[in-house]
Amino acid sequence: MITYPFLPKSNRQLQPGQFWAIPLTNGCFACGRVLDVPPASTKNYREFYAGLLDWTDSQPPCFETIVGAQILEHGFMHVKGIIKLGQPIIGCRPLQLDAMVVPLTVESQSWRPNARVFQGYVPIRNSQREEHPLRITIDSSTYQFQTNPTTLPAQAVWGYNVIRVLAEQHFGNAV
């Protein structure tokens, strides 16, 4: 049984649906949420798949206030990203209660043979060329890069402070 609040020391205490406050410079709060954790069979004890919710308020998030808030941004994150915010995991709201599905991603910007589509840590299938956001073609020894914004996003790996920076970009001027 998990007792809230707590500061995680590893991802072994984390489970999908847990959430924490992200303090903003304007005095408001955003909300981070655990979307997935690596399988226990891996030796990966510090990383997890996180989401920034489309939610902000003058008070920290709680079970009732984040109802229906969907994922704005998502990426792999180190537990130190929570610790460095100084904000503990404050609760858990199962993802299913908000019909929240972990987004599909491709493992790289550009396609290569055997590239895969993932849902968090779960490989779903091999990807198709047209699902990758960046296409590289070689024409007469010249590389051409084309982007396609309608594709699946490539997996993102966030540094310790990225979720706070993204929250500031989305909500920093909200009052």
VEXVO-466673 format. One record per residue (C-alpha): residue in one letter; x, y, z. Coordinates in steps of 0.001 Angstrom, whole numbers, padded with zeros to 6 digits, always signed. Layout:
BEGIN
aXYZ...
This chain:
BEGIN
m+000000+000000+000000i+001373+003389-000995t+001041+006308+001389y+000827+009795-000138p+002608+012168-000372f+006054+010707-001096l+009207+011619-003014p+010182+008689-005239k+013740+007392-004963s+013234+004982-007862n+010493+004098-010311r+009572+000971-008305q+007176+003084-006229l+005579+004602-009313q+002428+003448-011046p+000392+004823-013943g-002022+007518-012841q+000057+009006-010037f+000376+012789-010206w+002398+015670-008795a+002276+019471-008775i+004505+021580-010992p+004840+025093-009492l+004809+027878-012080t+006490+031276-011827n+003095+033019-011951g+002049+031335-008688c-000185+028736-010337f+000369+025011-010704a+000479+022546-013581c+000210+018788-013193g+002546+015943-014133r+001286+012381-014360v+002919+008963-014489l+001806+007302-017737d+003901+004126-017703v+006817+002486-015920p+009375+000075-017374p+008806-003640-016791a+010150-004847-013445s+012355-007318-015322t+014525-004474-016639k+017362-002916-014681n+015911+000527-015388y+015101+001867-011903r+015084+005608-012464e+013161+006306-015689f+009409+006440-016274y+007029+007726-018956a+005515+011046-017905g+002804+013329-019170l+002101+017021-018702l-001639+017499-018352d-003715+020203-020005w-004519+021574-016569t-003575+024572-014463d-004976+026064-011266s-004080+028389-008414q-004015+025344-006095p-001998+022115-006463p-003758+019293-008324c-005904+016760-006496f-007946+013692-007443e-011089+015764-008138t-009586+018766-009927i-007736+016854-012652v-010845+014964-013802g-010877+014825-017602a-007552+016647-018074q-005770+015156-021078i-002103+014813-022023l-000469+017874-023608e+003132+016633-023747h+004764+013295-022982g+008247+011860-022652f+010622+009602-020768m+011703+011231-017532h+014119+010518-014648v+012672+010396-011108k+015046+013267-010239g+012789+015421-012423i+010173+015116-009677i+012655+015397-006816k+014242+018573-008242l+010806+020235-008345g+010591+019667-004591q+007083+018384-005084p+006089+014883-003977i+003774+012446-005703i+000500+013547-004094g-001998+010993-005296c-003140+008514-007896r-006067+008762-010277p-006201+005686-012530l-005781+006654-016195q-008926+004713-017156l-011117+007055-015084d-010304+009827-017558a-010336+007551-020633m-006638+008396-020883v-004582+006267-023244v-000802+006351-023338p+000039+007970-026720l+001615+005994-029530t+005125+007090-030542v+007773+005993-033002e+011212+005269-031603s+013076+007680-033898q+012501+010798-035999s+013270+009015-039249w+012371+005528-040413r+014804+002630-040517p+014223-001086-040955n+012685-002698-037870a+011762+000660-036312r+008833+000201-033955v+005732+001933-032667f+005523+002059-028867q+002845+002828-026324g+004945+003925-023367y+007335+001009-022814v+005247-001494-024769p+006308-002242-028358i+003129-002432-030450r+004344-003225-033971n+006881-002324-036643s+006406+001206-037939q+005778+002367-041481r+007901+005014-043235e+005021+007465-043373e+004528+007321-039585h+007877+009023-038849p+008026+012826-038606l+011249+013225-040617r+011980+011851-044067i+015511+011868-045370t+016123+011360-049077i+019407+011328-050933d+019336+012942-054349s+022623+013216-056286s+024666+013094-053080t+022508+015792-051474y+020473+015072-048359q+016951+016437-048289f+014964+016607-045088q+011188+016750-045138t+008963+016979-042101n+005439+015681-041839p+003504+017056-038838t+000634+014572-039247t+002731+011552-038245l+003217+009892-034883p+005548+011817-032565a+009032+010464-031979q+009825+009327-028446a+011144+012181-026322v+013656+011850-023493w+013330+014724-021050g+016046+016219-018887y+015331+016912-015216n+013688+020299-015800v+011948+019773-019154i+008463+019162-017742r+008667+022464-015831v+009881+024333-018951l+007016+022848-020994a+004522+023771-018263e+005824+027352-018251q+005498+027506-022053h+001893+026328-021919f+000656+028001-018714g+003267+030490-017486n+001194+033528-018368a-002113+032056-017162v-003536+033830-014134
